[in-house]
Amino acid sequence: MNIYLNNTPQEIQASSTITNVLGSLNIPAQKGVAIAVNNNVIPRAEWEAHILMAEDKVTLIKATQGG
């Protein structure tokens, strides 16, 4: 099934969780990473249980240092 990760189409397996998708894309689930699905922020504690649906729009934000 298709989702959109930062507006880029991604093919993922059905019943994939946020944690599954991050792992398959080699994106570490570290501090400073935030996820929103369809403009709703998903708390890190829910990533393993949040199942993505076809056509979901997932926004991945990584915090960076700087000034």
PQR file with spaces between the fields and no chain letter, atoms N, CA, C, O and H, PARSE charges and radii, in Angstrom:
ATOM       1  N    MET     1       0.846   -1.179    0.000 -0.4000 1.5000
ATOM       2  CA   MET     1       0.000    0.000    0.000 -0.0000 2.0000
ATOM       3  C    MET     1       0.885    1.233    0.000  0.5500 1.7000
ATOM       4  O    MET     1       2.064    1.160    0.347 -0.5500 1.4000
ATOM       5  N    ASN     2       0.324    2.350   -0.384 -0.4000 1.5000
ATOM       6  CA   ASN     2       1.067    3.605   -0.481 -0.0000 2.0000
ATOM       7  C    ASN     2       0.753    4.532    0.679  0.5500 1.7000
ATOM       8  O    ASN     2      -0.396    4.654    1.104 -0.5500 1.4000
ATOM       9  H    ASN     2      -0.633    2.409   -0.666  0.4000 1.0000
ATOM      10  N    ILE     3       1.800    5.186    1.188 -0.4000 1.5000
ATOM      11  CA   ILE     3       1.664    6.320    2.092 -0.0000 2.0000
ATOM      12  C    ILE     3       2.506    7.439    1.511  0.5500 1.7000
ATOM      13  O    ILE     3       3.239    7.229    0.544 -0.5500 1.4000
ATOM      14  H    ILE     3       2.733    5.086    0.843  0.4000 1.0000
ATOM      15  N    TYR     4       2.410    8.600    2.078 -0.4000 1.5000
ATOM      16  CA   TYR     4       3.245    9.726    1.667 -0.0000 2.0000
ATOM      17  C    TYR     4       4.081   10.141    2.862  0.5500 1.7000
ATOM      18  O    TYR     4       3.548   10.578    3.882 -0.5500 1.4000
ATOM      19  H    TYR     4       1.815    8.771    2.863  0.4000 1.0000
ATOM      20  N    LEU     5       5.387   10.005    2.732 -0.4000 1.5000
ATOM      21  CA   LEU     5       6.319   10.388    3.785 -0.0000 2.0000
ATOM      22  C    LEU     5       6.974   11.687    3.362  0.5500 1.7000
ATOM      23  O    LEU     5       7.747   11.713    2.404 -0.5500 1.4000
ATOM      24  H    LEU     5       5.820    9.650    1.903  0.4000 1.0000
ATOM      25  N    ASN     6       6.669   12.766    4.070 -0.4000 1.5000
ATOM      26  CA   ASN     6       7.147   14.104    3.699 -0.0000 2.0000
ATOM      27  C    ASN     6       6.855   14.386    2.224  0.5500 1.7000
ATOM      28  O    ASN     6       7.714   14.864    1.483 -0.5500 1.4000
ATOM      29  H    ASN     6       6.041   12.744    4.847  0.4000 1.0000
ATOM      30  N    ASN     7       5.634   14.080    1.822 -0.4000 1.5000
ATOM      31  CA   ASN     7       5.105   14.315    0.468 -0.0000 2.0000
ATOM      32  C    ASN     7       5.720   13.431   -0.610  0.5500 1.7000
ATOM      33  O    ASN     7       5.499   13.676   -1.796 -0.5500 1.4000
ATOM      34  H    ASN     7       4.936   13.691    2.424  0.4000 1.0000
ATOM      35  N    THR     8       6.483   12.411   -0.232 -0.4000 1.5000
ATOM      36  CA   THR     8       7.068   11.479   -1.193 -0.0000 2.0000
ATOM      37  C    THR     8       6.360   10.134   -1.059  0.5500 1.7000
ATOM      38  O    THR     8       6.300    9.581    0.040 -0.5500 1.4000
ATOM      39  H    THR     8       6.662   12.212    0.731  0.4000 1.0000
ATOM      40  N    PRO     9       5.824    9.596   -2.155 -0.5600 1.5000
ATOM      41  CA   PRO     9       5.141    8.297   -2.060  0.2800 2.0000
ATOM      42  C    PRO     9       6.105    7.195   -1.602  0.5500 1.7000
ATOM      43  O    PRO     9       7.241    7.109   -2.068 -0.5500 1.4000
ATOM      44  N    GLN    10       5.625    6.365   -0.687 -0.4000 1.5000
ATOM      45  CA   GLN    10       6.400    5.227   -0.187 -0.0000 2.0000
ATOM      46  C    GLN    10       5.494    4.005   -0.211  0.5500 1.7000
ATOM      47  O    GLN    10       4.353    4.061    0.247 -0.5500 1.4000
ATOM      48  H    GLN    10       4.702    6.435   -0.308  0.4000 1.0000
ATOM      49  N    GLU    11       5.999    2.915   -0.739 -0.4000 1.5000
ATOM      50  CA   GLU    11       5.275    1.645   -0.727 -0.0000 2.0000
ATOM      51  C    GLU    11       5.634    0.923    0.565  0.5500 1.7000
ATOM      52  O    GLU    11       6.809    0.683    0.841 -0.5500 1.4000
ATOM      53  H    GLU    11       6.926    2.870   -1.111  0.4000 1.0000
ATOM      54  N    ILE    12       4.613    0.574    1.363 -0.4000 1.5000
ATOM      55  CA   ILE    12       4.853   -0.155    2.613 -0.0000 2.0000
ATOM      56  C    ILE    12       3.917   -1.353    2.665  0.5500 1.7000
ATOM      57  O    ILE    12       2.951   -1.435    1.906 -0.5500 1.4000
ATOM      58  H    ILE    12       3.659    0.769    1.139  0.4000 1.0000
ATOM      59  N    GLN    13       4.213   -2.276    3.564 -0.4000 1.5000
ATOM      60  CA   GLN    13       3.357   -3.434    3.754 -0.0000 2.0000
ATOM      61  C    GLN    13       2.104   -3.026    4.521  0.5500 1.7000
ATOM      62  O    GLN    13       2.147   -2.124    5.357 -0.5500 1.4000
ATOM      63  H    GLN    13       4.998   -2.209    4.181  0.4000 1.0000
ATOM      64  N    ALA    14       0.998   -3.685    4.235 -0.4000 1.5000
ATOM      65  CA   ALA    14      -0.236   -3.444    4.976 -0.0000 2.0000
ATOM      66  C    ALA    14      -0.002   -3.758    6.448  0.5500 1.7000
ATOM      67  O    ALA    14       0.811   -4.621    6.781 -0.5500 1.4000
ATOM      68  H    ALA    14       0.963   -4.418    3.555  0.4000 1.0000
ATOM      69  N    SER    15      -0.695   -3.078    7.305 -0.4000 1.5000
ATOM      70  CA   SER    15      -0.609   -3.247    8.768 -0.0000 2.0000
ATOM      71  C    SER    15       0.739   -2.834    9.341  0.5500 1.7000
ATOM      72  O    SER    15       1.108   -3.282   10.426 -0.5500 1.4000
ATOM      73  H    SER    15      -1.355   -2.377    7.034  0.4000 1.0000
ATOM      74  N    SER    16       1.480   -1.987    8.633 -0.4000 1.5000
ATOM      75  CA   SER    16       2.754   -1.490    9.148 -0.0000 2.0000
ATOM      76  C    SER    16       2.509   -0.420   10.187  0.5500 1.7000
ATOM      77  O    SER    16       1.600    0.400   10.056 -0.5500 1.4000
ATOM      78  H    SER    16       1.180   -1.623    7.751  0.4000 1.0000
ATOM      79  N    THR    17       3.336   -0.438   11.227 -0.4000 1.5000
ATOM      80  CA   THR    17       3.286    0.606   12.244 -0.0000 2.0000
ATOM      81  C    THR    17       4.321    1.675   11.910  0.5500 1.7000
ATOM      82  O    THR    17       5.143    1.498   11.011 -0.5500 1.4000
ATOM      83  H    THR    17       4.074   -1.104   11.333  0.4000 1.0000
ATOM      84  N    ILE    18       4.271    2.766   12.629 -0.4000 1.5000
ATOM      85  CA   ILE    18       5.275    3.820   12.443 -0.0000 2.0000
ATOM      86  C    ILE    18       6.661    3.251   12.697  0.5500 1.7000
ATOM      87  O    ILE    18       7.590    3.523   11.936 -0.5500 1.4000
ATOM      88  H    ILE    18       3.603    2.910   13.359  0.4000 1.0000
ATOM      89  N    THR    19       6.811    2.468   13.751 -0.4000 1.5000
ATOM      90  CA   THR    19       8.110    1.865   14.070 -0.0000 2.0000
ATOM      91  C    THR    19       8.592    0.977   12.938  0.5500 1.7000
ATOM      92  O    THR    19       9.774    1.014   12.597 -0.5500 1.4000
ATOM      93  H    THR    19       6.057    2.247   14.369  0.4000 1.0000
ATOM      94  N    ASN    20       7.697    0.166   12.335 -0.4000 1.5000
ATOM      95  CA   ASN    20       8.070   -0.691   11.209 -0.0000 2.0000
ATOM      96  C    ASN    20       8.593    0.128   10.041  0.5500 1.7000
ATOM      97  O    ASN    20       9.614   -0.212    9.443 -0.5500 1.4000
ATOM      98  H    ASN    20       6.737    0.136   12.612  0.4000 1.0000
ATOM      99  N    VAL    21       7.895    1.206    9.717 -0.4000 1.5000
ATOM     100  CA   VAL    21       8.277    2.039    8.574 -0.0000 2.0000
ATOM     101  C    VAL    21       9.617    2.717    8.824  0.5500 1.7000
ATOM     102  O    VAL    21      10.473    2.740    7.940 -0.5500 1.4000
ATOM     103  H    VAL    21       7.066    1.482   10.203  0.4000 1.0000
ATOM     104  N    LEU    22       9.809    3.268   10.015 -0.4000 1.5000
ATOM     105  CA   LEU    22      11.093    3.904   10.326 -0.0000 2.0000
ATOM     106  C    LEU    22      12.224    2.892   10.202  0.5500 1.7000
ATOM     107  O    LEU    22      13.280    3.208    9.654 -0.5500 1.4000
ATOM     108  H    LEU    22       9.114    3.249   10.734  0.4000 1.0000
ATOM     109  N    GLY    23      12.014    1.680   10.706 -0.4000 1.5000
ATOM     110  CA   GLY    23      13.039    0.642   10.618 -0.0000 2.0000
ATOM     111  C    GLY    23      13.338    0.250    9.185  0.5500 1.7000
ATOM     112  O    GLY    23      14.503    0.088    8.823 -0.5500 1.4000
ATOM     113  H    GLY    23      11.156    1.424   11.151  0.4000 1.0000
ATOM     114  N    SER    24      12.309    0.094    8.361 -0.4000 1.5000
ATOM     115  CA   SER    24      12.528   -0.310    6.970 -0.0000 2.0000
ATOM     116  C    SER    24      13.235    0.775    6.164  0.5500 1.7000
ATOM     117  O    SER    24      13.892    0.477    5.166 -0.5500 1.4000
ATOM     118  H    SER    24      11.362    0.226    8.656  0.4000 1.0000
ATOM     119  N    LEU    25      13.104    2.028    6.589 -0.4000 1.5000
ATOM     120  CA   LEU    25      13.766    3.139    5.904 -0.0000 2.0000
ATOM     121  C    LEU    25      15.093    3.517    6.563  0.5500 1.7000
ATOM     122  O    LEU    25      15.712    4.515    6.192 -0.5500 1.4000
ATOM     123  H    LEU    25      12.570    2.270    7.399  0.4000 1.0000
ATOM     124  N    ASN    26      15.528    2.718    7.542 -0.4000 1.5000
ATOM     125  CA   ASN    26      16.781    2.958    8.267 -0.0000 2.0000
ATOM     126  C    ASN    26      16.824    4.337    8.919  0.5500 1.7000
ATOM     127  O    ASN    26      17.854    5.010    8.915 -0.5500 1.4000
ATOM     128  H    ASN    26      15.025    1.907    7.843  0.4000 1.0000
ATOM     129  N    ILE    27      15.693    4.740    9.477 -0.4000 1.5000
ATOM     130  CA   ILE    27      15.609    6.001   10.197 -0.0000 2.0000
ATOM     131  C    ILE    27      15.562    5.662   11.687  0.5500 1.7000
ATOM     132  O    ILE    27      14.583    5.078   12.152 -0.5500 1.4000
ATOM     133  H    ILE    27      14.856    4.193    9.481  0.4000 1.0000
ATOM     134  N    PRO    28      16.594    6.016   12.437 -0.5600 1.5000
ATOM     135  CA   PRO    28      16.595    5.682   13.860  0.2800 2.0000
ATOM     136  C    PRO    28      15.516    6.451   14.623  0.5500 1.7000
ATOM     137  O    PRO    28      15.334    7.651   14.423 -0.5500 1.4000
ATOM     138  N    ALA    29      14.808    5.743   15.497 -0.4000 1.5000
ATOM     139  CA   ALA    29      13.778    6.376   16.333 -0.0000 2.0000
ATOM     140  C    ALA    29      14.463    6.971   17.556  0.5500 1.7000
ATOM     141  O    ALA    29      14.366    6.435   18.660 -0.5500 1.4000
ATOM     142  H    ALA    29      14.956    4.768   15.660  0.4000 1.0000
ATOM     143  N    GLN    30      15.143    8.069   17.347 -0.4000 1.5000
ATOM     144  CA   GLN    30      15.951    8.685   18.394 -0.0000 2.0000
ATOM     145  C    GLN    30      15.264    9.930   18.931  0.5500 1.7000
ATOM     146  O    GLN    30      14.234   10.367   18.418 -0.5500 1.4000
ATOM     147  H    GLN    30      15.221    8.504   16.450  0.4000 1.0000
ATOM     148  N    LYS    31      15.862   10.490   19.977 -0.4000 1.5000
ATOM     149  CA   LYS    31      15.351   11.754   20.479 -0.0000 2.0000
ATOM     150  C    LYS    31      15.499   12.801   19.385  0.5500 1.7000
ATOM     151  O    LYS    31      16.416   12.741   18.567 -0.5500 1.4000
ATOM     152  H    LYS    31      16.699   10.135   20.394  0.4000 1.0000
ATOM     153  N    GLY    32      14.600   13.741   19.385 -0.4000 1.5000
ATOM     154  CA   GLY    32      14.664   14.796   18.381 -0.0000 2.0000
ATOM     155  C    GLY    32      13.931   14.455   17.099  0.5500 1.7000
ATOM     156  O    GLY    32      14.034   15.189   16.116 -0.5500 1.4000
ATOM     157  H    GLY    32      13.854   13.791   20.050  0.4000 1.0000
ATOM     158  N    VAL    33      13.181   13.338   17.090 -0.4000 1.5000
ATOM     159  CA   VAL    33      12.385   12.960   15.932 -0.0000 2.0000
ATOM     160  C    VAL    33      10.921   13.044   16.322  0.5500 1.7000
ATOM     161  O    VAL    33      10.520   12.530   17.366 -0.5500 1.4000
ATOM     162  H    VAL    33      13.097   12.741   17.888  0.4000 1.0000
ATOM     163  N    ALA    34      10.127   13.689   15.489 -0.4000 1.5000
ATOM     164  CA   ALA    34       8.685   13.789   15.724 -0.0000 2.0000
ATOM     165  C    ALA    34       7.959   13.277   14.489  0.5500 1.7000
ATOM     166  O    ALA    34       8.430   13.435   13.363 -0.5500 1.4000
ATOM     167  H    ALA    34      10.453   14.106   14.640  0.4000 1.0000
ATOM     168  N    ILE    35       6.801   12.659   14.719 -0.4000 1.5000
ATOM     169  CA   ILE    35       5.998   12.107   13.632 -0.0000 2.0000
ATOM     170  C    ILE    35       4.578   12.647   13.738  0.5500 1.7000
ATOM     171  O    ILE    35       3.988   12.678   14.818 -0.5500 1.4000
ATOM     172  H    ILE    35       6.419   12.531   15.634  0.4000 1.0000
ATOM     173  N    ALA    36       4.047   13.067   12.605 -0.4000 1.5000
ATOM     174  CA   ALA    36       2.633   13.430   12.515 -0.0000 2.0000
ATOM     175  C    ALA    36       2.014   12.604   11.394  0.5500 1.7000
ATOM     176  O    ALA    36       2.628   12.410   10.345 -0.5500 1.4000
ATOM     177  H    ALA    36       4.526   13.041   11.727  0.4000 1.0000
ATOM     178  N    VAL    37       0.812   12.126   11.617 -0.4000 1.5000
ATOM     179  CA   VAL    37       0.073   11.389   10.598 -0.0000 2.0000
ATOM     180  C    VAL    37      -1.203   12.175   10.319  0.5500 1.7000
ATOM     181  O    VAL    37      -2.020   12.405   11.211 -0.5500 1.4000
ATOM     182  H    VAL    37       0.313   12.284   12.469  0.4000 1.0000
ATOM     183  N    ASN    38      -1.353   12.573    9.079 -0.4000 1.5000
ATOM     184  CA   ASN    38      -2.498   13.392    8.672 -0.0000 2.0000
ATOM     185  C    ASN    38      -2.649   14.619    9.582  0.5500 1.7000
ATOM     186  O    ASN    38      -3.746   14.956   10.028 -0.5500 1.4000
ATOM     187  H    ASN    38      -0.690   12.386    8.354  0.4000 1.0000
ATOM     188  N    ASN    39      -1.523   15.263    9.836 -0.4000 1.5000
ATOM     189  CA   ASN    39      -1.439   16.496   10.633 -0.0000 2.0000
ATOM     190  C    ASN    39      -1.743   16.321   12.118  0.5500 1.7000
ATOM     191  O    ASN    39      -1.988   17.305   12.816 -0.5500 1.4000
ATOM     192  H    ASN    39      -0.632   14.989    9.474  0.4000 1.0000
ATOM     193  N    ASN    40      -1.731   15.087   12.608 -0.4000 1.5000
ATOM     194  CA   ASN    40      -1.913   14.816   14.032 -0.0000 2.0000
ATOM     195  C    ASN    40      -0.623   14.229   14.586  0.5500 1.7000
ATOM     196  O    ASN    40      -0.177   13.172   14.138 -0.5500 1.4000
ATOM     197  H    ASN    40      -1.532   14.288   12.040  0.4000 1.0000
ATOM     198  N    VAL    41      -0.020   14.909   15.560 -0.4000 1.5000
ATOM     199  CA   VAL    41       1.220   14.424   16.157 -0.0000 2.0000
ATOM     200  C    VAL    41       0.935   13.122   16.902  0.5500 1.7000
ATOM     201  O    VAL    41      -0.024   13.024   17.669 -0.5500 1.4000
ATOM     202  H    VAL    41      -0.383   15.767   15.924  0.4000 1.0000
ATOM     203  N    ILE    42       1.791   12.121   16.660 -0.4000 1.5000
ATOM     204  CA   ILE    42       1.663   10.824   17.316 -0.0000 2.0000
ATOM     205  C    ILE    42       2.754   10.739   18.380  0.5500 1.7000
ATOM     206  O    ILE    42       3.937   10.802   18.044 -0.5500 1.4000
ATOM     207  H    ILE    42       2.570   12.201   16.037  0.4000 1.0000
ATOM     208  N    PRO    43       2.389   10.599   19.650 -0.5600 1.5000
ATOM     209  CA   PRO    43       3.407   10.479   20.694  0.2800 2.0000
ATOM     210  C    PRO    43       4.290    9.252   20.474  0.5500 1.7000
ATOM     211  O    PRO    43       3.814    8.209   20.025 -0.5500 1.4000
ATOM     212  N    ARG    44       5.563    9.384   20.791 -0.4000 1.5000
ATOM     213  CA   ARG    44       6.529    8.302   20.604 -0.0000 2.0000
ATOM     214  C    ARG    44       6.047    6.999   21.245  0.5500 1.7000
ATOM     215  O    ARG    44       6.283    5.924   20.695 -0.5500 1.4000
ATOM     216  H    ARG    44       5.949   10.231   21.156  0.4000 1.0000
ATOM     217  N    ALA    45       5.390    7.076   22.374 -0.4000 1.5000
ATOM     218  CA   ALA    45       4.912    5.880   23.070 -0.0000 2.0000
ATOM     219  C    ALA    45       3.881    5.104   22.247  0.5500 1.7000
ATOM     220  O    ALA    45       3.637    3.927   22.514 -0.5500 1.4000
ATOM     221  H    ALA    45       5.199    7.949   22.821  0.4000 1.0000
ATOM     222  N    GLU    46       3.280    5.749   21.256 -0.4000 1.5000
ATOM     223  CA   GLU    46       2.254    5.100   20.425 -0.0000 2.0000
ATOM     224  C    GLU    46       2.778    4.616   19.076  0.5500 1.7000
ATOM     225  O    GLU    46       2.026    4.006   18.317 -0.5500 1.4000
ATOM     226  H    GLU    46       3.478    6.704   21.039  0.4000 1.0000
ATOM     227  N    TRP    47       4.046    4.869   18.759 -0.4000 1.5000
ATOM     228  CA   TRP    47       4.576    4.511   17.448 -0.0000 2.0000
ATOM     229  C    TRP    47       4.481    3.020   17.146  0.5500 1.7000
ATOM     230  O    TRP    47       4.173    2.639   16.017 -0.5500 1.4000
ATOM     231  H    TRP    47       4.657    5.364   19.376  0.4000 1.0000
ATOM     232  N    GLU    48       4.740    2.174   18.135 -0.4000 1.5000
ATOM     233  CA   GLU    48       4.703    0.724   17.904 -0.0000 2.0000
ATOM     234  C    GLU    48       3.292    0.213   17.668  0.5500 1.7000
ATOM     235  O    GLU    48       3.118   -0.823   17.026 -0.5500 1.4000
ATOM     236  H    GLU    48       4.991    2.483   19.053  0.4000 1.0000
ATOM     237  N    ALA    49       2.297    0.901   18.162 -0.4000 1.5000
ATOM     238  CA   ALA    49       0.914    0.446   18.045 -0.0000 2.0000
ATOM     239  C    ALA    49       0.145    1.154   16.923  0.5500 1.7000
ATOM     240  O    ALA    49      -0.899    0.663   16.494 -0.5500 1.4000
ATOM     241  H    ALA    49       2.439    1.742   18.684  0.4000 1.0000
ATOM     242  N    HIS    50       0.642    2.293   16.446 -0.4000 1.5000
ATOM     243  CA   HIS    50      -0.098    3.079   15.441 -0.0000 2.0000
ATOM     244  C    HIS    50       0.071    2.453   14.057  0.5500 1.7000
ATOM     245  O    HIS    50       1.146    2.522   13.461 -0.5500 1.4000
ATOM     246  H    HIS    50       1.490    2.692   16.795  0.4000 1.0000
ATOM     247  N    ILE    51      -0.993    1.848   13.561 -0.4000 1.5000
ATOM     248  CA   ILE    51      -0.973    1.210   12.240 -0.0000 2.0000
ATOM     249  C    ILE    51      -1.322    2.250   11.181  0.5500 1.7000
ATOM     250  O    ILE    51      -2.327    2.954   11.281 -0.5500 1.4000
ATOM     251  H    ILE    51      -1.866    1.792   14.045  0.4000 1.0000
ATOM     252  N    LEU    52      -0.469    2.327   10.172 -0.4000 1.5000
ATOM     253  CA   LEU    52      -0.687    3.283    9.091 -0.0000 2.0000
ATOM     254  C    LEU    52      -1.684    2.717    8.087  0.5500 1.7000
ATOM     255  O    LEU    52      -1.743    1.509    7.856 -0.5500 1.4000
ATOM     256  H    LEU    52       0.347    1.755   10.092  0.4000 1.0000
ATOM     257  N    MET    53      -2.456    3.607    7.502 -0.4000 1.5000
ATOM     258  CA   MET    53      -3.471    3.242    6.529 -0.0000 2.0000
ATOM     259  C    MET    53      -3.048    3.745    5.150  0.5500 1.7000
ATOM     260  O    MET    53      -2.223    4.652    5.035 -0.5500 1.4000
ATOM     261  H    MET    53      -2.408    4.588    7.690  0.4000 1.0000
ATOM     262  N    ALA    54      -3.620    3.150    4.112 -0.4000 1.5000
ATOM     263  CA   ALA    54      -3.322    3.564    2.744 -0.0000 2.0000
ATOM     264  C    ALA    54      -3.588    5.058    2.590  0.5500 1.7000
ATOM     265  O    ALA    54      -4.582    5.586    3.090 -0.5500 1.4000
ATOM     266  H    ALA    54      -4.290    2.414    4.205  0.4000 1.0000
ATOM     267  N    GLU    55      -2.682    5.720    1.890 -0.4000 1.5000
ATOM     268  CA   GLU    55      -2.769    7.144    1.571 -0.0000 2.0000
ATOM     269  C    GLU    55      -2.546    8.066    2.772  0.5500 1.7000
ATOM     270  O    GLU    55      -2.761    9.273    2.655 -0.5500 1.4000
ATOM     271  H    GLU    55      -1.875    5.291    1.483  0.4000 1.0000
ATOM     272  N    ASP    56      -2.120    7.531    3.929 -0.4000 1.5000
ATOM     273  CA   ASP    56      -1.789    8.397    5.060 -0.0000 2.0000
ATOM     274  C    ASP    56      -0.673    9.351    4.664  0.5500 1.7000
ATOM     275  O    ASP    56       0.221    9.000    3.894 -0.5500 1.4000
ATOM     276  H    ASP    56      -1.946    6.551    4.024  0.4000 1.0000
ATOM     277  N    LYS    57      -0.738   10.545    5.196 -0.4000 1.5000
ATOM     278  CA   LYS    57       0.306   11.544    4.972 -0.0000 2.0000
ATOM     279  C    LYS    57       1.110   11.660    6.263  0.5500 1.7000
ATOM     280  O    LYS    57       0.640   12.192    7.268 -0.5500 1.4000
ATOM     281  H    LYS    57      -1.464   10.830    5.822  0.4000 1.0000
ATOM     282  N    VAL    58       2.336   11.147    6.203 -0.4000 1.5000
ATOM     283  CA   VAL    58       3.214   11.076    7.366 -0.0000 2.0000
ATOM     284  C    VAL    58       4.263   12.171    7.249  0.5500 1.7000
ATOM     285  O    VAL    58       4.942   12.284    6.229 -0.5500 1.4000
ATOM     286  H    VAL    58       2.718   10.715    5.387  0.4000 1.0000
ATOM     287  N    THR    59       4.390   12.969    8.289 -0.4000 1.5000
ATOM     288  CA   THR    59       5.395   14.023    8.334 -0.0000 2.0000
ATOM     289  C    THR    59       6.430   13.637    9.371  0.5500 1.7000
ATOM     290  O    THR    59       6.102   13.389   10.531 -0.5500 1.4000
ATOM     291  H    THR    59       3.838   12.877    9.118  0.4000 1.0000
ATOM     292  N    LEU    60       7.685   13.588    8.942 -0.4000 1.5000
ATOM     293  CA   LEU    60       8.819   13.255    9.820 -0.0000 2.0000
ATOM     294  C    LEU    60       9.626   14.526   10.003  0.5500 1.7000
ATOM     295  O    LEU    60      10.054   15.148    9.031 -0.5500 1.4000
ATOM     296  H    LEU    60       7.952   13.789    7.999  0.4000 1.0000
ATOM     297  N    ILE    61       9.830   14.904   11.251 -0.4000 1.5000
ATOM     298  CA   ILE    61      10.589   16.107   11.566 -0.0000 2.0000
ATOM     299  C    ILE    61      11.758   15.720   12.464  0.5500 1.7000
ATOM     300  O    ILE    61      11.577   15.054   13.483 -0.5500 1.4000
ATOM     301  H    ILE    61       9.482   14.399   12.041  0.4000 1.0000
ATOM     302  N    LYS    62      12.955   16.143   12.078 -0.4000 1.5000
ATOM     303  CA   LYS    62      14.141   15.903   12.881 -0.0000 2.0000
ATOM     304  C    LYS    62      14.653   17.246   13.396  0.5500 1.7000
ATOM     305  O    LYS    62      14.874   18.181   12.627 -0.5500 1.4000
ATOM     306  H    LYS    62      13.103   16.684   11.250  0.4000 1.0000
ATOM     307  N    ALA    63      14.832   17.319   14.697 -0.4000 1.5000
ATOM     308  CA   ALA    63      15.372   18.538   15.299 -0.0000 2.0000
ATOM     309  C    ALA    63      16.872   18.621   15.020  0.5500 1.7000
ATOM     310  O    ALA    63      17.564   17.603   15.007 -0.5500 1.4000
ATOM     311  H    ALA    63      14.652   16.559   15.322  0.4000 1.0000
ATOM     312  N    THR    64      17.358   19.812   14.803 -0.4000 1.5000
ATOM     313  CA   THR    64      18.787   20.030   14.597 -0.0000 2.0000
ATOM     314  C    THR    64      19.257   21.165   15.503  0.5500 1.7000
ATOM     315  O    THR    64      18.486   22.043   15.889 -0.5500 1.4000
ATOM     316  H    THR    64      16.795   20.639   14.814  0.4000 1.0000
ATOM     317  N    GLN    65      20.525   21.117   15.821 -0.4000 1.5000
ATOM     318  CA   GLN    65      21.084   22.194   16.633 -0.0000 2.0000
ATOM     319  C    GLN    65      21.569   23.310   15.720  0.5500 1.7000
ATOM     320  O    GLN    65      21.886   23.098   14.550 -0.5500 1.4000
ATOM     321  H    GLN    65      21.151   20.404   15.507  0.4000 1.0000
ATOM     322  N    GLY    66      21.612   24.447   16.269 -0.4000 1.5000
ATOM     323  CA   GLY    66      22.102   25.582   15.500 -0.0000 2.0000
ATOM     324  C    GLY    66      21.523   26.858   16.055  0.5500 1.7000
ATOM     325  O    GLY    66      20.759   26.849   17.021 -0.5500 1.4000
ATOM     326  H    GLY    66      21.355   24.619   17.220  0.4000 1.0000
ATOM     327  N    GLY    67      21.876   27.896   15.466 -0.4000 1.5000
ATOM     328  CA   GLY    67      21.361   29.131   15.995 -0.0000 2.0000
ATOM     329  C    GLY    67      21.360   30.151   14.967  0.5500 1.7000
ATOM     330  O    GLY    67      20.954   31.284   15.222 -0.5500 1.4000
ATOM     331  H    GLY    67      22.497   27.904   14.681  0.4000 1.0000
